């Protein structure tokens, strides 16, 4: 356990543990693999769950004075703008109807899909809000500044994970993808445990009552029903709707400007 924690927290190599606690390199590596796999297996169901409907409502309520639900995600290199829906589990859940409901109104227009903040390389989809590369006018300049600032906030959140677990920040020494995946998930789980333990130091208890939130049902997807298949296709096209993408961005520009830009 000591060897594994040192490798996770400080990013030291397996052979360095021999000098401090007299455990061989091969034993330290094997301990790492077993430890992270056990963490994911035992605690993954509690600390890696997707947002449910109650979480979405809380996020929308918290952000009602700034903008609607937002997040940032990225896929490596050329995956940013090709095969996005096929490669991302986030968009697969949306297309299959497994994502939690998200309803909000901006400038009198109703939206039913949450959106993610991205840079200009991403496609113009209804679920993506891109920055404006060369904004003209105060409204668009203010929107670009807010969008990029929020994206940086989410990127810095990953920086917190890197700062807490140096193994995430440094070059990978376990080259098997399944081991790397377990290591990253284990670091996220441990981080969430720490946040849960220390949340009372930063937040009022009444703001987050996790025991009262409802869980999102995980129903199996049936592939033998043509109606469900047609709904999947329709949802797929709604996600890729360029018109909704343009309308959402325009509404957000006006919405953010009306709240903060005038001051």
ABEGO torsion letter per residue (X at the ends): XAAAAAAAAAGBBAAAAAAAAGBBAAAAAAAAAAAAAAAAAAAAAAAABBBBAAAAAAAAAAAAAABBBBBBBBBBEAAAABGAAAABAAAAAAAAGABBBBBBBBGGBBBABBBBBBBAABBBBAABBBBBABBBEAAAAAAAAAAAAAAAAAAAAAAAAAAABAAAABBBABABAAAAAAAAAAAAAAAAAAAAAAAAAABBAAABBAAABBBBBBBBBBAABAAAAAAAAAAAAAAABAAAAAAAAAAAAAAAAAAAAAX
